[in-house]
Amino acid sequence: MSEYIHDLIDWQFIISGIVLMVGVHAVLGVVAYGVYLERKICSYIQDRIGPNRVGFDFGLPWLSFLKGCLALGQPLADGIKFFVKEDFTPKNVDRVLFSLAPVFALIPALIGFVIMPWGGAFDIPAVADIGLFQFLFGLPMAGGMFEFMFGHLEAQSVIVTGANVHVGVIYLLAVASLGVYGVTLGGWSSNNKYSMLGGLRATAQMISYEIPLGLTLLCALLIAGSFIPNEIIEYQAQHGWLMLSLPLPALLFYICGLAEANRAPFDNAEAEQELVGGFHTEYSSMRFALFFMAEYAHLVTGCAFFVLLFMGGYHLPFVGLTSPEATGLLAVFAKVGVFSFKVVFMVCAAIVVRWTIPRLRYDQVMMLGWQAMIPAGMLMIVVTSIMVYFGATTVVPMFAANIGMLVVIMIARFALAKAFGRSTLNKKIPLYGSRYSPMEGERVITAPTVAMAIEDRPVQGTVSTV
């Protein structure tokens, strides 16, 4: 048994365990403050102030210096509110699936981040017969249980990640696609037609946008030549970020990521104007909060995946500490900081998109996926394959190929619209009898005619000023 433990536990196992423990709490923290960022950015866009009251003083005089504090205590207050609210279960629901659906939605979002190489490679020296905890914390445990289990650890170069697997990208795709099951089960088990429609919308949307997502992902994998996350980053450090080589696939991948996370303008599964609340209409308290957390956790994981594939991961040009060759402890912290900053930046970009672009109609969402994104993705994978075959995968020829693809897509769009005599653009439908489509012989008057409406002094009286 001891020999099996000695063979199983090495530095990679220990570092992966630490990353998992820290990473889960870090993602949950980003989820909590993602809501805070959402509210603040939304308020700035709408020319408001947003949350600015709740600090960390907790009503205690000796913590008064933390009062307000940029409202950084707002996520904590929101979390406490969800905990103390009534957890209501409607009649005639499938109680088991009704309770499990939020869990099925959250867990895939929380386990997807584990393959991200947050800190790159880290060289660790050998630790011989002094005990792991004594090495890490200076604790005198010689001869104890920890000495028995971790008595000798060989020098090793490890990857600062939760799971250093060779099929990391495939694993992430597999677990990310499971999140829609929670949404669908939540809609079906609620015994509510609005919720059921929201679940069906989420399922159809996931099926539609998984295809162009996979096609654009293949473009990046063809260029990098590896499924291993850290090797994808190393390729970008040597040859330039794939965002420069593949700008169109990067844009398409990001749009599909928003659709996969049910983020606006693709949040039709919970369209308030049409479906009340969508798949989570019947949920309250912490079960509703789990759906909320799942959406932001999916967003964080999707942004981390985008950063890994197209933005060089932890790499920054001309910064030696973020180079894959830097394997010291200081380099690890620098790489984790750079990777995290890029992820938060992309989350903020998604928030700006939500409060800038209005929600698409559901038929527009499906039409965009099947008639535009899937053909464009197929064109991108074909062109990228040809470029890889001829060995022209550097930034300049790939960027030129993307410009050519953009020209082809625009020509095809206008040619198809002309051939079929219609355009996919929205057109105003004339409403008979309205001010823009008056009836025959009708004289449209748009100026106010009521005396009160044109009174300069509405408080004093209704004397017309005309």
C-alpha positions in Angstrom: 0.0 0.0 0.0 2.8 2.4 0.9 4.6 1.7 -2.4 1.4 2.4 -4.3 1.0 5.7 -2.5 4.6 6.6 -3.1 4.1 5.9 -6.9 0.9 7.8 -7.1 1.8 11.0 -5.2 4.4 13.2 -6.9 4.8 17.0 -7.2 2.3 17.2 -10.1 -0.3 15.5 -8.0 0.3 17.9 -5.1 0.4 21.0 -7.3 -2.8 19.9 -9.1 -4.6 19.4 -5.8 -3.5 22.9 -4.6 -4.7 24.5 -7.9 -8.0 22.7 -7.7 -8.7 23.9 -4.1 -7.6 27.5 -4.9 -9.2 27.5 -8.3 -12.7 26.5 -7.3 -12.8 29.3 -4.7 -11.3 31.8 -7.1 -13.9 31.0 -9.8 -16.7 31.3 -7.2 -15.2 34.7 -6.2 -15.1 35.8 -9.8 -18.7 34.7 -10.1 -19.8 36.8 -7.1 -17.9 39.9 -8.2 -18.9 39.3 -11.8 -22.5 40.2 -10.8 -21.0 43.3 -9.1 -19.1 44.2 -12.3 -22.3 43.6 -14.3 -24.3 46.0 -12.2 -21.6 48.7 -12.2 -20.8 48.5 -15.9 -24.5 48.5 -16.7 -25.0 51.6 -14.6 -22.2 53.4 -16.3 -23.6 52.6 -19.7 -27.0 53.8 -18.6 -25.6 56.9 -17.0 -26.3 55.8 -13.4 -24.2 55.2 -10.4 -25.0 51.6 -9.5 -24.3 49.9 -6.2 -22.4 52.3 -3.9 -23.6 51.6 -0.3 -22.8 48.2 1.0 -19.3 48.0 2.5 -17.7 45.6 5.0 -18.5 47.4 8.2 -21.4 45.1 9.1 -22.9 47.9 11.2 -19.9 47.8 13.7 -18.5 51.1 14.7 -14.9 49.9 14.8 -15.2 48.8 11.2 -16.6 52.2 10.1 -13.6 52.8 7.9 -14.9 50.0 5.6 -18.3 51.6 5.2 -19.3 52.1 1.6 -16.0 50.8 0.3 -17.1 51.1 -3.4 -20.0 48.7 -2.5 -17.6 45.7 -2.5 -19.8 44.1 0.1 -22.8 44.0 -2.3 -22.1 40.4 -3.5 -22.0 39.2 0.1 -25.3 41.0 0.8 -26.8 39.3 -2.3 -25.6 35.9 -1.2 -27.1 36.3 2.3 -30.3 37.4 0.7 -30.5 34.2 -1.4 -29.8 32.1 1.7 -32.6 33.6 3.8 -35.3 33.8 1.1 -38.0 31.2 1.1 -37.2 28.2 -1.0 -40.6 27.6 -2.6 -41.5 24.4 -4.5 -44.6 24.6 -6.6 -47.2 21.9 -6.8 -47.0 19.1 -9.4 -43.3 19.5 -10.2 -40.9 16.6 -10.4 -39.3 17.3 -7.0 -36.1 15.2 -7.5 -35.2 16.7 -10.9 -36.5 20.1 -9.8 -33.8 20.1 -7.1 -31.1 18.4 -9.1 -31.3 20.6 -12.2 -29.5 23.6 -10.7 -26.7 21.2 -9.6 -26.5 19.7 -13.1 -26.1 23.2 -14.5 -23.4 24.4 -12.0 -21.1 21.4 -11.7 -20.0 21.3 -15.4 -19.2 25.0 -15.2 -17.0 24.5 -12.1 -15.0 21.5 -13.4 -14.2 22.9 -16.8 -11.4 25.3 -15.6 -9.2 22.5 -14.2 -7.3 22.0 -17.5 -6.2 25.7 -17.7 -2.4 26.0 -17.3 -2.7 29.1 -15.1 1.0 29.3 -14.1 2.7 27.3 -16.9 5.7 25.1 -16.0 7.3 25.2 -12.6 10.6 23.4 -11.7 10.6 21.9 -8.2 13.8 20.5 -6.6 13.9 17.1 -4.8 12.7 16.8 -1.3 14.5 13.9 0.5 13.4 12.4 3.8 12.3 15.7 5.4 8.5 15.4 4.9 6.3 17.5 2.6 4.8 19.7 5.3 8.2 20.4 6.8 9.5 21.4 3.4 6.5 23.6 2.7 5.8 25.2 6.1 8.8 24.3 8.2 6.7 22.0 10.4 8.8 19.3 12.3 6.9 16.1 11.3 9.8 13.7 10.9 8.8 10.2 11.6 5.1 11.0 11.5 2.3 10.0 9.0 3.3 12.8 6.5 6.9 11.6 6.7 5.6 8.1 5.9 3.6 9.2 2.9 5.8 12.0 1.4 9.2 11.0 2.7 11.0 11.3 -0.7 9.9 13.4 -3.7 12.0 13.6 -6.8 12.9 16.8 -8.6 10.2 17.4 -11.2 9.0 20.0 -13.7 5.2 20.4 -13.2 2.4 22.3 -14.9 0.5 24.6 -12.6 -2.9 23.3 -13.5 -5.7 21.3 -12.0 -5.3 18.4 -14.4 -2.3 18.0 -16.7 -4.0 15.7 -19.3 -3.1 15.3 -23.0 -6.7 15.7 -24.1 -7.4 18.8 -22.1 -9.3 20.6 -24.9 -11.5 17.6 -25.6 -12.3 17.3 -21.9 -13.4 20.9 -21.7 -15.7 20.5 -24.7 -17.2 17.4 -23.2 -18.0 18.9 -19.8 -19.1 22.3 -21.2 -21.8 20.6 -23.3 -23.3 19.0 -20.2 -24.5 22.4 -18.8 -27.5 22.5 -21.0 -28.9 19.3 -19.3 -29.5 21.3 -16.1 -31.3 24.1 -18.0 -33.5 21.6 -19.9 -34.3 19.5 -16.8 -35.1 22.7 -14.9 -37.5 23.7 -17.6 -39.1 20.3 -17.9 -39.4 19.5 -14.2 -41.1 22.9 -13.4 -44.4 21.8 -15.0 -44.6 25.3 -16.5 -45.1 26.0 -20.2 -42.9 29.1 -20.1 -40.1 27.1 -18.4 -40.5 24.2 -20.9 -40.2 26.6 -23.8 -37.0 28.1 -22.2 -35.5 24.7 -21.9 -36.3 23.7 -25.4 -34.8 27.0 -26.7 -31.6 26.4 -24.7 -31.3 22.9 -26.2 -31.8 23.9 -29.8 -29.4 26.9 -29.3 -26.7 24.6 -27.8 -27.0 22.1 -30.7 -26.9 25.0 -33.3 -23.9 26.8 -31.9 -21.8 23.8 -30.9 -21.1 23.2 -34.6 -19.5 26.5 -35.5 -17.8 26.5 -32.1 -16.1 23.2 -32.9 -15.2 24.3 -36.4 -13.4 27.4 -35.1 -11.8 25.4 -32.4 -10.4 23.1 -35.0 -8.9 26.0 -36.8 -6.9 26.9 -33.7 -5.9 23.3 -33.1 -4.7 22.8 -36.7 -2.4 25.8 -36.4 -1.1 24.9 -32.9 -0.9 21.2 -33.7 -1.7 20.0 -30.2 -4.6 19.2 -27.8 -2.4 20.0 -24.7 -3.3 23.4 -23.3 0.2 24.4 -22.3 1.6 23.4 -25.7 -1.0 25.7 -27.4 0.3 28.6 -25.3 3.9 27.7 -26.0 3.1 27.8 -29.8 1.6 31.3 -29.4 4.6 32.5 -27.4 6.9 31.5 -30.3 4.7 32.4 -33.3 2.3 35.1 -32.1 -1.1 35.0 -30.6 -3.7 33.1 -32.7 -6.0 36.1 -32.5 -3.7 37.8 -35.0 -3.5 34.7 -37.2 -7.2 33.8 -37.0 -9.2 36.9 -36.3 -12.4 35.6 -37.9 -12.4 32.2 -36.1 -11.6 34.1 -32.9 -14.6 36.4 -33.4 -16.8 33.5 -34.3 -15.6 31.4 -31.3 -16.4 34.3 -28.9 -19.9 34.8 -30.3 -20.6 31.1 -30.0 -19.2 31.2 -26.4 -21.8 33.8 -25.5 -24.5 31.7 -27.1 -23.3 28.6 -25.2 -23.4 30.5 -21.9 -26.9 31.9 -22.7 -25.6 35.4 -22.5 -27.2 38.4 -24.3 -27.9 38.9 -27.1 -28.5 35.1 -27.1 -30.4 34.8 -23.7 -33.6 33.6 -25.3 -33.9 30.8 -22.9 -34.9 33.3 -20.2 -36.4 36.1 -22.3 -38.4 38.1 -19.7 -40.6 39.8 -22.3 -41.6 36.5 -23.8 -41.2 33.7 -21.2 -41.6 35.6 -17.9 -38.3 34.1 -16.6 -37.7 31.2 -18.9 -36.4 28.0 -17.5 -36.0 29.3 -14.0 -39.4 30.9 -13.7 -40.5 28.6 -10.8 -37.2 28.8 -8.9 -36.3 30.8 -5.8 -33.8 31.1 -3.1 -30.5 29.2 -3.5 -31.8 27.0 -6.2 -32.3 30.1 -8.4 -28.9 31.4 -7.2 -27.3 28.1 -8.5 -28.6 28.8 -12.0 -27.3 32.4 -11.7 -23.9 31.1 -10.5 -23.8 28.5 -13.4 -24.3 31.2 -16.0 -21.4 33.3 -14.7 -19.2 30.2 -14.1 -19.8 29.2 -17.7 -18.9 32.7 -18.8 -15.6 32.6 -16.8 -14.7 29.2 -18.2 -15.6 30.2 -21.7 -13.5 33.4 -21.4 -10.6 31.4 -20.0 -10.9 29.0 -22.9 -10.8 31.9 -25.4 -7.8 33.4 -23.7 -6.0 30.0 -23.8 -6.7 29.5 -27.6 -6.4 33.0 -29.0 -4.8 35.4 -26.6 -1.7 33.5 -25.6 -2.9 32.3 -22.2 -0.4 33.6 -19.6 2.0 34.9 -22.2 2.7 38.6 -22.7 5.1 39.7 -25.4 8.4 41.2 -24.3 7.8 40.2 -20.6 10.3 37.6 -19.6 8.5 36.4 -16.6 5.5 35.3 -18.7 7.7 33.3 -21.1 7.2 29.5 -21.1 10.9 29.2 -20.4 10.5 31.0 -17.1 9.9 28.3 -14.5 10.6 30.0 -11.2 8.1 30.7 -8.4 7.9 34.5 -9.3 7.2 33.6 -12.9 4.3 31.3 -11.8 2.7 34.2 -9.8 3.2 36.6 -12.8 1.7 34.1 -15.2 -1.3 33.5 -13.0 -1.8 37.2 -12.7 -1.6 37.8 -16.4 -4.0 34.9 -17.2 -6.5 36.0 -14.6 -6.4 39.6 -15.9 -7.1 38.5 -19.4 -10.0 36.4 -18.3 -11.5 39.3 -16.2 -11.0 41.6 -19.2 -13.0 39.2 -21.5 -15.7 38.9 -18.9 -16.0 42.7 -18.8 -16.2 42.7 -22.7 -19.1 40.2 -22.5 -20.9 42.4 -20.0 -20.4 45.4 -22.3 -21.9 43.4 -25.2 -24.9 42.5 -23.1 -25.8 46.1 -22.3 -24.9 47.4 -25.8 -26.6 45.0 -28.2 -30.3 44.2 -27.9 -31.6 40.6 -27.6 -32.1 38.9 -31.0 -35.4 37.2 -31.8 -35.3 33.5 -31.5 -35.8 32.9 -35.2 -32.9 35.3 -35.8 -30.7 33.3 -33.4 -31.4 30.1 -35.2 -31.0 31.7 -38.6 -27.7 33.2 -37.6 -26.4 29.9 -36.5 -27.5 27.7 -39.4 -27.4 30.1 -42.3 -24.4 32.2 -41.4 -22.1 30.8 -38.7 -22.0 27.2 -39.8 -21.2 27.9 -43.5 -18.7 30.5 -42.4 -17.1 28.0 -40.0 -16.9 25.4 -42.7 -15.2 27.9 -45.0 -12.7 28.8 -42.2 -11.7 25.2 -41.5 -11.2 24.4 -45.2 -9.0 27.5 -45.8 -7.1 26.9 -42.6 -6.5 23.2 -43.6 -5.1 24.4 -47.0 -2.8 26.9 -45.3 -1.5 24.2 -42.9 -1.0 21.8 -45.8 1.2 24.4 -47.6 3.0 25.4 -44.4 1.9 29.0 -44.5 0.8 29.3 -40.9 2.7 32.4 -39.8 0.8 35.6 -38.9 1.0 37.5 -42.2 -0.2 34.7 -44.6 -2.9 33.6 -42.2 -4.1 37.2 -41.7 -4.3 37.7 -45.4 -6.2 34.4 -45.8 -8.7 35.7 -43.2 -9.2 39.0 -45.2 -9.9 36.8 -48.2 -12.4 34.8 -46.3 -14.2 38.0 -45.1 -14.4 39.2 -48.7 -15.9 35.8 -49.9 -18.4 35.9 -47.0 -19.6 39.4 -47.8 -19.9 38.6 -51.6 -21.8 35.4 -50.8 -24.1 37.2 -48.5 -25.1 39.9 -51.0 -25.2 37.4 -53.9 -27.6 35.1 -52.1 -29.8 37.9 -51.0 -30.1 39.1 -54.6 -30.6 35.6 -56.0 -33.5 34.8 -53.6 -34.9 38.3 -53.8 -34.7 38.9 -50.1 -32.4 40.0 -47.3 -31.9 38.7 -43.8 -31.9 42.2 -42.5 -34.8 43.4 -40.4 -37.4 45.4 -42.3 -40.1 47.6 -40.8 -43.5 45.9 -41.3 -46.1 48.7 -42.1 -48.8 48.8 -39.5 -52.0 49.9 -41.3 -53.5 53.0 -39.6 -50.3 54.0 -37.7 -48.6 57.3 -38.1 -46.1 55.8 -40.5 -48.7 54.0 -42.6 -51.9 56.1 -42.4 -55.2 55.1 -44.0 -56.1 56.6 -47.4 -57.3 60.2 -47.0 -56.1 60.4 -43.4 -54.1 63.4 -42.3 -51.5 62.4 -39.7 -50.8 65.0 -37.0 -47.9 64.2 -34.7 -47.8 67.4 -32.7 -49.8 67.4 -29.4 -53.2 69.0 -29.6 -54.2 69.1 -25.9 -53.8 72.5 -24.4 -52.1 71.1 -21.3 -49.5 69.4 -23.4 -48.3 72.7 -25.0 -48.6 74.9 -21.9 -45.4 76.6 -20.9 -46.8 76.9 -17.3 -48.6 73.6 -16.7 -48.9 74.2 -13.0 -50.6 77.7 -13.3 -53.3 76.7 -15.7 -54.2 75.5 -19.2 -54.0 78.7 -21.1 -52.9 78.0 -24.6 -49.7 79.7 -25.8 -50.4 79.1 -29.5 
